[in-house]
Amino acid sequence: MNIRTYILRKFNSFKIYKNLYQENPSYALSIFKKRLLKISYPFLLIPILPILLPLIVILRLINPLFSIRMGNLESEGIGHFSLPVEIYLNELDLGIHRNKRTIDLWYLDKVICNKALLNKWKVHLIILPRFILKPFHILSGYIPGKKLNEIPFRRLADSGYAKAKTPNPWQSIDIHDVISKTSPRITFSREQIDECESILENAGFDLSTKFVCISVRDPAYHNDSSLSSHRNTSINDYLDTFTYLNSLGYEVVRMGAKVTEELHNNSGVFDYAMSGVRTDLLDLFLISRCSFYIGTGSGLDMVCSLFRKMAVFINFSQLGTIPEISYNSLVLFRKMKIKNKILTLDEIFSNEYESYTKGSDFQKAGISFVDNSMGEIRAILLEAHERVLGIWNTSDEEIKQKKFMKQ
């Protein structure tokens, strides 16, 4: 990287932080604090450098015979902590990464979004205390040959997130199509099943009925309404959707660890998010047992792929994140418009609107969204229903698309 490129990159980073601070000061300061700690962390390692450095040199030297790799497990958000990990483990199983005479050592973020999922991953991963492994990992990144001891996990921070044709896809993007080739690895013990069934029965929910899980992202999700207003919506906008699902024979289970809005009419809906019985384990258990899953664009949506459940995305706003959507999914995107003109896909991609991830980006471009109509939503839910039952008639167009995707 030349000096000019370096200066331009730093200048652009400054502008991003400035704009972020104007939109959401508290969120921007938290990001800045994390960046500052990341920059200063190597200097804090200087006193123990004489201990760490020889050990890292040894790791480099023995790599041809036995590889010890290190990596950070992104445990702060459920989207980062679920599907990306499942994809990586399956890539290992299928031999896409070196998996012989190799050991992967992980450490967690300070925050753990779902402790039940952590316990499931501990069956498949070696997770060491953060204070022990992180210093080795950070220092290793400053010494030549760092990739030799780096877990080949495609981190979001290093990816071209939401950009079309990115050369650096995030780990959540199944570039090797491993999810369709493998079976779920997460299971529940008899004791856990009994525990979940007992809690749900006491809450008045009948597990013997067919049900779908739905997660509607609202501002409480990350307390980031100014940044993700384009992804948030009201649960009460979907009352007709719930009625239609009931007519198809499904009970509706409203998911969510953080929600602010109560349902105006909860007939035929188990408001699990507001029930007071929500647990990390129950989140996983309910999604594992549902007929299919409905989401609008939040991290929880990725959990359904752990159990190979069909996902239906409605009022989905971020077109550039299409590659993250799992193979067994149906998607309805919101239309983008400027003033009264609906934008075509050519117009969206030529202006790189698909790469926008913040509500302010869309506002500055004058872009608003058109929600899916009830007719569109009913059509996609009926398709999901018939696919689950195995009675969906595949169209000629879909057959052609599948042939094209295999090329």
DAJODA-V628793 format. One record per residue. N is the residue number from 0. RES is the residue in three letters. SS is DSSP state (H for helix, E for strand, - for the rest). BURIAL is b if it has 16 or more other C-alpha atoms within 10 Angstrom, else e. D_LAST is the distance of its C-alpha to the last C-alpha in whole Angstrom. Layout:
# DAJODA-V628793
n:N res:RES ss:SS burial:BURIAL d_last:D_LAST
n:N res:RES ss:SS burial:BURIAL d_last:D_LAST
This chain:
# DAJODA-V628793
n:0 res:MET ss:- burial:e d_last:36
n:1 res:ASN ss:- burial:e d_last:39
n:2 res:ILE ss:H burial:e d_last:42
n:3 res:ARG ss:H burial:e d_last:41
n:4 res:THR ss:H burial:e d_last:37
n:5 res:TYR ss:H burial:e d_last:39
n:6 res:ILE ss:H burial:e d_last:42
n:7 res:LEU ss:H burial:e d_last:39
n:8 res:ARG ss:H burial:e d_last:37
n:9 res:LYS ss:H burial:e d_last:40
n:10 res:PHE ss:H burial:e d_last:42
n:11 res:ASN ss:H burial:e d_last:38
n:12 res:SER ss:H burial:e d_last:39
n:13 res:PHE ss:H burial:e d_last:42
n:14 res:LYS ss:H burial:e d_last:42
n:15 res:ILE ss:H burial:e d_last:39
n:16 res:TYR ss:H burial:b d_last:42
n:17 res:LYS ss:H burial:e d_last:44
n:18 res:ASN ss:H burial:e d_last:42
n:19 res:LEU ss:H burial:b d_last:42
n:20 res:TYR ss:H burial:b d_last:45
n:21 res:GLN ss:H burial:e d_last:46
n:22 res:GLU ss:H burial:b d_last:44
n:23 res:ASN ss:- burial:e d_last:45
n:24 res:PRO ss:H burial:e d_last:47
n:25 res:SER ss:H burial:e d_last:47
n:26 res:TYR ss:H burial:b d_last:43
n:27 res:ALA ss:H burial:b d_last:44
n:28 res:LEU ss:H burial:e d_last:46
n:29 res:SER ss:H burial:e d_last:45
n:30 res:ILE ss:H burial:e d_last:42
n:31 res:PHE ss:H burial:e d_last:44
n:32 res:LYS ss:H burial:e d_last:46
n:33 res:LYS ss:H burial:e d_last:43
n:34 res:ARG ss:H burial:e d_last:42
n:35 res:LEU ss:H burial:e d_last:46
n:36 res:LEU ss:H burial:e d_last:46
n:37 res:LYS ss:H burial:e d_last:42
n:38 res:ILE ss:H burial:e d_last:44
n:39 res:SER ss:H burial:e d_last:47
n:40 res:TYR ss:H burial:e d_last:46
n:41 res:PRO ss:H burial:e d_last:46
n:42 res:PHE ss:H burial:e d_last:50
n:43 res:LEU ss:H burial:e d_last:51
n:44 res:LEU ss:- burial:e d_last:50
n:45 res:ILE ss:H burial:e d_last:52
n:46 res:PRO ss:H burial:e d_last:55
n:47 res:ILE ss:H burial:e d_last:53
n:48 res:LEU ss:H burial:b d_last:51
n:49 res:PRO ss:H burial:e d_last:53
n:50 res:ILE ss:H burial:e d_last:52
n:51 res:LEU ss:H burial:b d_last:48
n:52 res:LEU ss:H burial:e d_last:47
n:53 res:PRO ss:H burial:e d_last:48
n:54 res:LEU ss:H burial:e d_last:46
n:55 res:ILE ss:H burial:b d_last:43
n:56 res:VAL ss:H burial:e d_last:44
n:57 res:ILE ss:H burial:e d_last:44
n:58 res:LEU ss:H burial:b d_last:41
n:59 res:ARG ss:H burial:b d_last:39
n:60 res:LEU ss:H burial:e d_last:41
n:61 res:ILE ss:H burial:e d_last:40
n:62 res:ASN ss:- burial:e d_last:37
n:63 res:PRO ss:- burial:e d_last:36
n:64 res:LEU ss:- burial:e d_last:38
n:65 res:PHE ss:- burial:e d_last:37
n:66 res:SER ss:E burial:b d_last:35
n:67 res:ILE ss:E burial:b d_last:36
n:68 res:ARG ss:E burial:b d_last:34
n:69 res:MET ss:E burial:b d_last:35
n:70 res:GLY ss:E burial:b d_last:34
n:71 res:ASN ss:E burial:b d_last:35
n:72 res:LEU ss:E burial:b d_last:34
n:73 res:GLU ss:- burial:b d_last:33
n:74 res:SER ss:- burial:b d_last:36
n:75 res:GLU ss:- burial:e d_last:37
n:76 res:GLY ss:- burial:b d_last:35
n:77 res:ILE ss:H burial:b d_last:33
n:78 res:GLY ss:H burial:b d_last:30
n:79 res:HIS ss:H burial:b d_last:30
n:80 res:PHE ss:H burial:b d_last:31
n:81 res:SER ss:- burial:b d_last:29
n:82 res:LEU ss:H burial:b d_last:25
n:83 res:PRO ss:H burial:b d_last:25
n:84 res:VAL ss:H burial:b d_last:27
n:85 res:GLU ss:H burial:b d_last:25
n:86 res:ILE ss:H burial:b d_last:22
n:87 res:TYR ss:H burial:b d_last:24
n:88 res:LEU ss:H burial:b d_last:26
n:89 res:ASN ss:H burial:b d_last:22
n:90 res:GLU ss:H burial:b d_last:21
n:91 res:LEU ss:H burial:e d_last:24
n:92 res:ASP ss:H burial:e d_last:24
n:93 res:LEU ss:- burial:e d_last:21
n:94 res:GLY ss:- burial:e d_last:22
n:95 res:ILE ss:- burial:e d_last:20
n:96 res:HIS ss:- burial:e d_last:23
n:97 res:ARG ss:- burial:e d_last:26
n:98 res:ASN ss:- burial:e d_last:28
n:99 res:LYS ss:- burial:e d_last:31
n:100 res:ARG ss:- burial:e d_last:34
n:101 res:THR ss:E burial:e d_last:33
n:102 res:ILE ss:E burial:b d_last:35
n:103 res:ASP ss:E burial:b d_last:34
n:104 res:LEU ss:E burial:b d_last:36
n:105 res:TRP ss:E burial:b d_last:36
n:106 res:TYR ss:E burial:b d_last:39
n:107 res:LEU ss:E burial:b d_last:39
n:108 res:ASP ss:- burial:e d_last:39
n:109 res:LYS ss:- burial:e d_last:43
n:110 res:VAL ss:- burial:e d_last:42
n:111 res:ILE ss:- burial:b d_last:40
n:112 res:CYS ss:- burial:b d_last:39
n:113 res:ASN ss:- burial:b d_last:38
n:114 res:LYS ss:H burial:e d_last:41
n:115 res:ALA ss:H burial:e d_last:40
n:116 res:LEU ss:H burial:b d_last:36
n:117 res:LEU ss:H burial:b d_last:37
n:118 res:ASN ss:H burial:e d_last:39
n:119 res:LYS ss:H burial:e d_last:36
n:120 res:TRP ss:H burial:b d_last:34
n:121 res:LYS ss:- burial:e d_last:37
n:122 res:VAL ss:- burial:e d_last:37
n:123 res:HIS ss:- burial:e d_last:33
n:124 res:LEU ss:- burial:b d_last:34
n:125 res:ILE ss:E burial:e d_last:37
n:126 res:ILE ss:E burial:b d_last:39
n:127 res:LEU ss:- burial:e d_last:42
n:128 res:PRO ss:- burial:e d_last:44
n:129 res:ARG ss:H burial:e d_last:43
n:130 res:PHE ss:H burial:e d_last:47
n:131 res:ILE ss:H burial:e d_last:46
n:132 res:LEU ss:H burial:b d_last:42
n:133 res:LYS ss:H burial:b d_last:42
n:134 res:PRO ss:H burial:b d_last:44
n:135 res:PHE ss:H burial:b d_last:43
n:136 res:HIS ss:H burial:b d_last:39
n:137 res:ILE ss:H burial:b d_last:40
n:138 res:LEU ss:H burial:b d_last:42
n:139 res:SER ss:H burial:b d_last:40
n:140 res:GLY ss:- burial:e d_last:38
n:141 res:TYR ss:- burial:e d_last:40
n:142 res:ILE ss:- burial:e d_last:41
n:143 res:PRO ss:- burial:e d_last:38
n:144 res:GLY ss:- burial:e d_last:36
n:145 res:LYS ss:H burial:b d_last:35
n:146 res:LYS ss:H burial:e d_last:31
n:147 res:LEU ss:H burial:b d_last:33
n:148 res:ASN ss:H burial:b d_last:34
n:149 res:GLU ss:E burial:b d_last:32
n:150 res:ILE ss:- burial:b d_last:30
n:151 res:PRO ss:- burial:b d_last:26
n:152 res:PHE ss:- burial:b d_last:26
n:153 res:ARG ss:- burial:b d_last:24
n:154 res:ARG ss:- burial:b d_last:27
n:155 res:LEU ss:H burial:b d_last:28
n:156 res:ALA ss:H burial:e d_last:30
n:157 res:ASP ss:H burial:e d_last:28
n:158 res:SER ss:- burial:e d_last:25
n:159 res:GLY ss:- burial:e d_last:24
n:160 res:TYR ss:- burial:b d_last:25
n:161 res:ALA ss:- burial:b d_last:24
n:162 res:LYS ss:- burial:b d_last:22
n:163 res:ALA ss:- burial:b d_last:19
n:164 res:LYS ss:- burial:e d_last:17
n:165 res:THR ss:- burial:e d_last:19
n:166 res:PRO ss:- burial:e d_last:19
n:167 res:ASN ss:- burial:e d_last:21
n:168 res:PRO ss:- burial:b d_last:20
n:169 res:TRP ss:- burial:b d_last:22
n:170 res:GLN ss:- burial:b d_last:22
n:171 res:SER ss:- burial:b d_last:22
n:172 res:ILE ss:- burial:b d_last:18
n:173 res:ASP ss:- burial:b d_last:16
n:174 res:ILE ss:- burial:e d_last:14
n:175 res:HIS ss:- burial:e d_last:14
n:176 res:ASP ss:- burial:e d_last:13
n:177 res:VAL ss:- burial:b d_last:17
n:178 res:ILE ss:H burial:b d_last:19
n:179 res:SER ss:H burial:e d_last:17
n:180 res:LYS ss:H burial:e d_last:17
n:181 res:THR ss:- burial:e d_last:21
n:182 res:SER ss:- burial:e d_last:24
n:183 res:PRO ss:- burial:e d_last:27
n:184 res:ARG ss:- burial:e d_last:29
n:185 res:ILE ss:- burial:e d_last:32
n:186 res:THR ss:- burial:e d_last:34
n:187 res:PHE ss:- burial:e d_last:38
n:188 res:SER ss:- burial:e d_last:41
n:189 res:ARG ss:H burial:e d_last:44
n:190 res:GLU ss:H burial:e d_last:46
n:191 res:GLN ss:H burial:e d_last:43
n:192 res:ILE ss:H burial:e d_last:42
n:193 res:ASP ss:H burial:e d_last:46
n:194 res:GLU ss:H burial:e d_last:47
n:195 res:CYS ss:H burial:b d_last:44
n:196 res:GLU ss:H burial:b d_last:45
n:197 res:SER ss:H burial:e d_last:49
n:198 res:ILE ss:H burial:e d_last:48
n:199 res:LEU ss:H burial:b d_last:46
n:200 res:GLU ss:H burial:e d_last:49
n:201 res:ASN ss:H burial:e d_last:52
n:202 res:ALA ss:- burial:e d_last:50
n:203 res:GLY ss:- burial:e d_last:50
n:204 res:PHE ss:- burial:b d_last:46
n:205 res:ASP ss:- burial:e d_last:45
n:206 res:LEU ss:- burial:e d_last:42
n:207 res:SER ss:- burial:e d_last:42
n:208 res:THR ss:- burial:e d_last:41
n:209 res:LYS ss:- burial:b d_last:37
n:210 res:PHE ss:E burial:b d_last:37
n:211 res:VAL ss:E burial:b d_last:34
n:212 res:CYS ss:E burial:b d_last:34
n:213 res:ILE ss:E burial:b d_last:34
n:214 res:SER ss:E burial:b d_last:34
n:215 res:VAL ss:- burial:b d_last:36
n:216 res:ARG ss:- burial:b d_last:36
n:217 res:ASP ss:- burial:b d_last:39
n:218 res:PRO ss:- burial:b d_last:41
n:219 res:ALA ss:- burial:e d_last:43
n:220 res:TYR ss:- burial:b d_last:39
n:221 res:HIS ss:- burial:e d_last:40
n:222 res:ASN ss:- burial:e d_last:43
n:223 res:ASP ss:- burial:b d_last:41
n:224 res:SER ss:H burial:b d_last:41
n:225 res:SER ss:H burial:e d_last:42
n:226 res:LEU ss:H burial:b d_last:38
n:227 res:SER ss:H burial:b d_last:36
n:228 res:SER ss:- burial:b d_last:38
n:229 res:HIS ss:- burial:b d_last:35
n:230 res:ARG ss:- burial:b d_last:33
n:231 res:ASN ss:- burial:b d_last:37
n:232 res:THR ss:- burial:b d_last:38
n:233 res:SER ss:- burial:e d_last:41
n:234 res:ILE ss:H burial:b d_last:40
n:235 res:ASN ss:H burial:b d_last:43
n:236 res:ASP ss:H burial:e d_last:40
n:237 res:TYR ss:H burial:e d_last:39
n:238 res:LEU ss:H burial:b d_last:42
n:239 res:ASP ss:H burial:e d_last:40
n:240 res:THR ss:H burial:b d_last:37
n:241 res:PHE ss:H burial:b d_last:39
n:242 res:THR ss:H burial:b d_last:41
n:243 res:TYR ss:H burial:b d_last:38
n:244 res:LEU ss:H burial:b d_last:37
n:245 res:ASN ss:H burial:b d_last:40
n:246 res:SER ss:H burial:e d_last:40
n:247 res:LEU ss:- burial:e d_last:37
n:248 res:GLY ss:- burial:e d_last:39
n:249 res:TYR ss:- burial:b d_last:38
n:250 res:GLU ss:E burial:b d_last:40
n:251 res:VAL ss:E burial:b d_last:39
n:252 res:VAL ss:E burial:b d_last:39
n:253 res:ARG ss:E burial:b d_last:39
n:254 res:MET ss:- burial:b d_last:38
n:255 res:GLY ss:- burial:b d_last:39
n:256 res:ALA ss:- burial:b d_last:41
n:257 res:LYS ss:- burial:e d_last:42
n:258 res:VAL ss:- burial:b d_last:43
n:259 res:THR ss:- burial:e d_last:46
n:260 res:GLU ss:- burial:e d_last:46
n:261 res:GLU ss:- burial:e d_last:47
n:262 res:LEU ss:- burial:b d_last:46
n:263 res:HIS ss:- burial:e d_last:49
n:264 res:ASN ss:- burial:e d_last:48
n:265 res:ASN ss:- burial:e d_last:47
n:266 res:SER ss:- burial:e d_last:47
n:267 res:GLY ss:- burial:b d_last:44
n:268 res:VAL ss:E burial:b d_last:43
n:269 res:PHE ss:E burial:b d_last:44
n:270 res:ASP ss:- burial:b d_last:44
n:271 res:TYR ss:H burial:b d_last:43
n:272 res:ALA ss:H burial:b d_last:43
n:273 res:MET ss:H burial:b d_last:47
n:274 res:SER ss:- burial:e d_last:48
n:275 res:GLY ss:- burial:e d_last:49
n:276 res:VAL ss:- burial:e d_last:48
n:277 res:ARG ss:- burial:b d_last:44
n:278 res:THR ss:- burial:b d_last:43
n:279 res:ASP ss:H burial:e d_last:40
n:280 res:LEU ss:H burial:b d_last:40
n:281 res:LEU ss:H burial:b d_last:40
n:282 res:ASP ss:H burial:b d_last:38
n:283 res:LEU ss:H burial:b d_last:35
n:284 res:PHE ss:H burial:b d_last:37
n:285 res:LEU ss:H burial:b d_last:37
n:286 res:ILE ss:H burial:b d_last:33
n:287 res:SER ss:H burial:b d_last:32
n:288 res:ARG ss:H burial:b d_last:34
n:289 res:CYS ss:- burial:b d_last:33
n:290 res:SER ss:- burial:b d_last:31
n:291 res:PHE ss:- burial:b d_last:29
n:292 res:TYR ss:E burial:b d_last:29
n:293 res:ILE ss:E burial:b d_last:30
n:294 res:GLY ss:E burial:b d_last:30
n:295 res:THR ss:- burial:b d_last:30
n:296 res:GLY ss:- burial:b d_last:29
n:297 res:SER ss:- burial:b d_last:31
n:298 res:GLY ss:H burial:b d_last:31
n:299 res:LEU ss:H burial:b d_last:32
n:300 res:ASP ss:H burial:b d_last:28
n:301 res:MET ss:H burial:b d_last:26
n:302 res:VAL ss:H burial:b d_last:29
n:303 res:CYS ss:H burial:b d_last:27
n:304 res:SER ss:H burial:b d_last:24
n:305 res:LEU ss:H burial:b d_last:27
n:306 res:PHE ss:H burial:b d_last:27
n:307 res:ARG ss:- burial:b d_last:24
n:308 res:LYS ss:- burial:b d_last:26
n:309 res:MET ss:- burial:b d_last:24
n:310 res:ALA ss:E burial:b d_last:25
n:311 res:VAL ss:E burial:b d_last:26
n:312 res:PHE ss:E burial:b d_last:26
n:313 res:ILE ss:E burial:b d_last:29
n:314 res:ASN ss:E burial:b d_last:30
n:315 res:PHE ss:E burial:b d_last:27
n:316 res:SER ss:- burial:b d_last:28
n:317 res:GLN ss:- burial:b d_last:26
n:318 res:LEU ss:H burial:b d_last:23
n:319 res:GLY ss:H burial:b d_last:22
n:320 res:THR ss:H burial:b d_last:22
n:321 res:ILE ss:H burial:b d_last:19
n:322 res:PRO ss:H burial:b d_last:17
n:323 res:GLU ss:H burial:b d_last:20
n:324 res:ILE ss:- burial:b d_last:20
n:325 res:SER ss:- burial:b d_last:19
n:326 res:TYR ss:- burial:b d_last:16
n:327 res:ASN ss:- burial:e d_last:19
n:328 res:SER ss:E burial:b d_last:20
n:329 res:LEU ss:E burial:b d_last:21
n:330 res:VAL ss:E burial:b d_last:22
n:331 res:LEU ss:E burial:b d_last:25
n:332 res:PHE ss:E burial:b d_last:26
n:333 res:ARG ss:- burial:b d_last:29
n:334 res:LYS ss:E burial:b d_last:29
n:335 res:MET ss:E burial:b d_last:30
n:336 res:LYS ss:E burial:b d_last:33
n:337 res:ILE ss:E burial:e d_last:36
n:338 res:LYS ss:- burial:e d_last:39
n:339 res:ASN ss:- burial:e d_last:38
n:340 res:LYS ss:E burial:e d_last:35
n:341 res:ILE ss:E burial:e d_last:32
n:342 res:LEU ss:- burial:e d_last:29
n:343 res:THR ss:- burial:e d_last:26
n:344 res:LEU ss:H burial:e d_last:23
n:345 res:ASP ss:H burial:e d_last:23
n:346 res:GLU ss:H burial:e d_last:27
n:347 res:ILE ss:H burial:b d_last:26
n:348 res:PHE ss:H burial:b d_last:23
n:349 res:SER ss:H burial:e d_last:25
n:350 res:ASN ss:- burial:e d_last:28
n:351 res:GLU ss:- burial:e d_last:26
n:352 res:TYR ss:H burial:b d_last:28
n:353 res:GLU ss:H burial:b d_last:25
n:354 res:SER ss:H burial:b d_last:26
n:355 res:TYR ss:- burial:b d_last:29
n:356 res:THR ss:- burial:b d_last:30
n:357 res:LYS ss:- burial:b d_last:34
n:358 res:GLY ss:H burial:b d_last:36
n:359 res:SER ss:H burial:b d_last:38
n:360 res:ASP ss:H burial:e d_last:35
n:361 res:PHE ss:H burial:b d_last:35
n:362 res:GLN ss:H burial:e d_last:38
n:363 res:LYS ss:H burial:e d_last:39
n:364 res:ALA ss:- burial:e d_last:36
n:365 res:GLY ss:- burial:e d_last:38
n:366 res:ILE ss:E burial:b d_last:35
n:367 res:SER ss:E burial:b d_last:36
n:368 res:PHE ss:E burial:b d_last:34
n:369 res:VAL ss:E burial:e d_last:34
n:370 res:ASP ss:- burial:b d_last:34
n:371 res:ASN ss:- burial:e d_last:32
n:372 res:SER ss:- burial:e d_last:34
n:373 res:MET ss:H burial:e d_last:35
n:374 res:GLY ss:H burial:e d_last:34
n:375 res:GLU ss:H burial:e d_last:30
n:376 res:ILE ss:H burial:b d_last:31
n:377 res:ARG ss:H burial:e d_last:32
n:378 res:ALA ss:H burial:e d_last:29
n:379 res:ILE ss:H burial:b d_last:27
n:380 res:LEU ss:H burial:b d_last:29
n:381 res:LEU ss:H burial:b d_last:30
n:382 res:GLU ss:H burial:b d_last:26
n:383 res:ALA ss:H burial:b d_last:26
n:384 res:HIS ss:H burial:b d_last:29
n:385 res:GLU ss:H burial:e d_last:28
n:386 res:ARG ss:H burial:e d_last:25
n:387 res:VAL ss:H burial:e d_last:27
n:388 res:LEU ss:H burial:e d_last:29
n:389 res:GLY ss:- burial:e d_last:26
n:390 res:ILE ss:- burial:e d_last:27
n:391 res:TRP ss:- burial:e d_last:24
n:392 res:ASN ss:- burial:e d_last:23
n:393 res:THR ss:- burial:e d_last:20
n:394 res:SER ss:- burial:e d_last:19
n:395 res:ASP ss:H burial:e d_last:17
n:396 res:GLU ss:H burial:e d_last:16
n:397 res:GLU ss:H burial:e d_last:15
n:398 res:ILE ss:H burial:e d_last:13
n:399 res:LYS ss:H burial:e d_last:11
n:400 res:GLN ss:H burial:e d_last:10
n:401 res:LYS ss:H burial:e d_last:9
n:402 res:LYS ss:H burial:e d_last:7
n:403 res:PHE ss:H burial:e d_last:5
n:404 res:MET ss:H burial:e d_last:6
n:405 res:LYS ss:H burial:e d_last:4
n:406 res:GLN ss:- burial:e d_last:0
